[in-house]
């Protein structure tokens, strides 16, 4: 599924935030793993921005690869 609604994108961002908290990662460490600037992550986590389609795809892929 390549298309995402705003709520699906925010759910994905929340999963990414949960991953960050569970693994005790800084914004900078997580941004390197995901491949975006740490400011971009901060903006996602605060709701100022939402990931675009390409970023959403890579977040999904990252979370799937790093599931327990």
N, C-alpha and C positions, 0 to 999 in steps of 0.2 A: 504494500500500500504506500504509494508515494505522496498522495495528497493528505494534508493534515488540517484539521480545523484549529482555531485558536486555542480551544480548550484542550485538544490533544497535544498541541505543542507545549502548553503550560504544564500538562501532566508529565510530559517527557522531561521538561526542565526541573520539575519537582523530583523526579526520579534521579536526575543527575545531581541535584543538591543533596538528596539522601545518600547517594553513593559517596559524595564528598565528605559528608559528616561521618558516615560509617567508617571510612578509610582515613579519617583525620588528615585530609589534604588541604593545603592552602589553595587559594584561587589560582595562583601562579602554577602550582604543580598540576592541578586539574586542567588548566588551560593548555599546558604542554601536551597532556595525554589526549585531549579532545581535538587540539589543533586550532584553537582560536585564541585571541588576545584575552588576557585576564579581565580587562575592562568590559569586554563583550559578555563574559560570564557574569560579571557583577550586574550588568544591565539586564540580563535574562533573569537572574535571581531576584532582582528588585522589581521586575515587571515593566521596566522602561522600554525594553525591546523584546522581540520574540525571534527565535531562530528562523532563518529562511529555509527553503526546501532542501538545499544541499546540506546545510548544517543539521537539520532535523534528521536526515538520512544518516549522517555520520554519528550523531548522538545515539540513535537507535542501535547502530552497528557496534559502537563502543560499549554501550550498556549490555547488549547481548553477549559480547565477547568477554565481559568482565563480571558476569553473573556468578554467584556462588556455586 
